[in-house]
Amino acid sequence: MFYRFIVSISVALILTSCAQSAHTSLSFPFSEPEINIDADLGRDEWAKAVTLNGLIAPWENDNPDQTKFKAFISENYFNFIFQVEDNTLITQPFEKELSVAGGDRVELFFASDRSLNNYYCVEMDPNGNILDYSAENYRKFNEQWDFSSIEVSTKTTESGYVVEGKIALLELENLGIGNSFYLGVFRADFKNSKSKEVSWYSWVKPQKSSPDFHIPSAFGKAYFAK
């Protein structure tokens, strides 16, 4: 049976140009209508969504970017959208899912608890290509696994790109992503196509000296309430 999820508010989520990502939880408002996934930020539902204004680069002095991440819950779906500012879009020809890992992308990781015994990841590039997989701690990836219900739409803009998507709540529930869970919100920004220089951005600050999102401290808390 599908649930209806409502808001469980914890903290306000605002990043300024000089602030670190100190908040550690997200909440998602409920909006009645289901939406078409078309990379359109203009619809009314996004105005009601919870918003993250900027991610931080934990391994570059916590420098913030201008990414906007919005999400809300409808009757049947977890709906999300990224608006990314990036003047040097880098993508790879899509030959297999791992091609996505060679370029710019945004990422969502879902875990039922901080043990990361089982967690689920989706990485999406500006062209709408998807790399999704399940994982176990530490960095044991099952690249044959896929979300069965995910839908994604993208578009490039004058200043970057937009990624919009949704995942069925029932699928998340079956994966153990229920009333209380952990969420990672990330971005990879490749500097140019000839080097491996990458800026890694995160919602929260992972407690590690080198880039790694596959650790418990890279996840923040999220709550769904019946």
C-alpha positions in Angstrom: 0.0 0.0 0.0 1.3 3.5 -0.8 1.8 5.8 2.0 1.1 9.5 2.1 4.1 11.2 3.6 3.9 14.6 5.4 6.4 17.0 6.6 8.7 16.4 9.6 10.5 19.6 10.0 13.9 19.8 11.7 16.1 22.7 10.7 16.1 25.6 8.2 18.4 24.9 5.2 20.3 27.9 4.0 23.9 28.2 2.8 25.5 31.6 2.5 28.7 32.3 0.6 30.8 32.1 3.7 29.0 29.4 5.7 29.8 25.8 6.1 27.1 23.1 5.7 26.2 22.9 9.3 22.6 21.6 9.0 22.2 17.8 9.2 18.6 17.1 8.3 16.1 17.6 5.5 12.3 17.5 5.4 10.0 17.2 2.5 6.5 18.8 2.1 3.6 16.9 0.6 2.1 18.2 -2.6 -1.1 16.6 -4.0 -0.7 16.4 -7.8 1.7 14.1 -9.6 4.0 15.9 -12.0 5.4 15.2 -15.4 9.2 14.9 -15.4 10.3 17.5 -18.0 13.1 19.5 -16.3 10.7 22.4 -15.8 11.4 24.4 -12.6 8.5 26.8 -13.3 5.7 24.6 -12.1 4.0 25.6 -8.8 4.9 22.4 -7.0 8.6 23.4 -7.0 7.8 26.7 -5.2 6.5 24.6 -2.3 9.4 22.2 -2.2 12.2 22.1 0.4 15.3 23.8 -1.1 19.0 23.5 -0.5 20.7 26.7 -1.7 24.2 25.6 -2.5 26.5 22.6 -1.7 30.0 22.8 -0.3 33.3 21.5 -1.5 34.6 19.7 1.6 38.1 19.2 0.2 38.4 22.7 -1.1 38.0 24.8 2.1 34.2 24.2 2.1 33.8 26.6 -0.9 30.1 26.7 -1.8 28.6 26.4 -5.3 25.3 27.7 -6.6 23.5 24.4 -6.9 19.8 24.4 -6.0 18.3 21.1 -4.9 14.6 20.9 -4.4 12.4 17.9 -3.4 8.9 17.1 -2.3 6.6 14.1 -1.8 3.5 13.5 -3.9 1.0 10.6 -3.4 3.2 8.0 -5.1 6.7 9.6 -5.7 9.7 11.2 -4.2 10.2 14.1 -6.6 13.5 16.0 -7.0 15.3 18.6 -9.1 18.8 19.9 -9.3 19.6 23.3 -10.9 23.4 23.4 -11.5 25.6 26.3 -12.5 28.5 25.0 -14.5 30.3 26.8 -17.3 32.4 23.8 -18.3 30.1 20.9 -19.0 32.1 17.7 -19.3 30.3 14.4 -20.2 31.5 11.1 -21.8 29.8 9.3 -24.7 27.4 6.9 -23.1 28.6 3.3 -23.8 27.6 1.8 -20.4 26.3 3.1 -17.1 29.9 3.6 -15.8 30.4 6.2 -18.6 28.4 8.6 -16.3 31.2 8.5 -13.7 33.6 10.1 -16.2 32.0 13.5 -16.2 29.8 16.1 -14.5 26.9 14.7 -12.6 24.6 15.0 -9.6 24.0 12.2 -7.1 21.5 10.9 -4.5 22.3 8.1 -2.1 19.7 6.5 0.2 20.4 4.5 3.3 18.1 3.1 6.0 20.7 3.7 8.7 24.3 4.9 9.2 25.8 1.4 9.1 25.5 1.6 5.3 25.1 -2.2 5.3 22.8 -1.6 2.4 22.4 1.6 0.5 21.2 2.7 -2.9 22.7 5.3 -5.3 21.8 7.1 -8.4 24.2 9.4 -10.4 22.8 11.5 -13.3 24.6 13.5 -15.9 23.5 16.6 -17.9 22.3 14.4 -20.8 20.0 12.3 -18.7 22.2 9.2 -18.5 22.0 7.3 -15.3 24.4 5.2 -13.2 22.5 3.5 -10.4 23.6 0.7 -8.2 23.3 -0.8 -4.7 26.2 -0.9 -2.3 27.4 -2.2 1.0 29.9 -0.7 3.4 32.8 -0.3 2.5 32.5 0.5 -1.2 31.2 -2.9 -2.3 29.2 -2.0 -5.4 26.5 -4.0 -7.2 26.5 -2.3 -10.6 23.9 -4.8 -11.9 21.3 -3.4 -9.6 19.0 -0.6 -10.8 16.0 1.4 -9.5 13.0 0.0 -11.3 10.8 3.1 -11.1 13.2 6.1 -11.6 12.4 8.7 -14.3 14.8 11.4 -15.2 14.6 14.4 -17.5 17.4 17.0 -18.1 18.2 20.1 -20.1 21.2 22.3 -20.5 21.0 26.0 -19.8 23.1 29.1 -20.5 24.7 28.7 -17.1 24.7 24.9 -16.6 22.1 22.2 -16.5 18.9 20.9 -14.8 18.2 17.4 -13.7 14.6 16.5 -12.6 13.5 13.0 -11.5 11.2 10.9 -9.4 11.4 7.5 -7.7 8.3 5.6 -6.5 7.7 5.7 -2.7 6.7 2.1 -2.8 10.1 1.1 -4.2 11.9 3.1 -1.6 9.7 1.5 1.1 10.6 -1.9 -0.2 14.3 -1.0 0.1 13.9 0.0 3.7 13.8 3.7 3.1 10.9 4.5 5.4 9.9 7.0 8.1 13.5 7.8 9.1 16.5 7.4 6.8 19.8 8.9 5.6 20.3 10.8 2.4 23.4 12.0 0.5 23.1 14.9 -2.0 26.3 15.3 -4.1 27.7 16.8 -7.2 30.9 16.1 -9.3 32.3 19.0 -11.3 35.0 18.1 -13.8 37.3 21.0 -14.8 38.1 19.9 -18.3 38.0 16.9 -20.5 41.8 16.3 -20.6 42.4 16.1 -16.9 41.0 14.2 -13.9 40.7 17.4 -11.8 37.3 17.3 -10.1 35.6 19.4 -7.5 33.4 17.3 -5.3 30.4 19.0 -3.6 28.2 17.7 -0.8 25.2 18.7 1.3 27.0 17.8 4.5 30.7 17.7 5.3 32.1 14.2 5.2 34.6 13.5 8.0 37.5 12.3 5.8 40.6 14.0 4.6 40.3 12.8 0.9 37.2 12.8 -1.4 34.8 9.9 -0.5 31.0 10.0 -0.3 30.7 6.3 0.6 31.0 6.8 4.3 28.4 7.4 7.0 29.3 11.0 7.7 28.5 12.0 4.1 24.8 11.3 4.7 22.4 13.7 6.5 19.2 12.7 8.2 15.7 12.7 6.6 12.3 12.0 8.0 9.0 10.7 6.4 6.0 10.6 8.7 2.7 8.8 8.0 
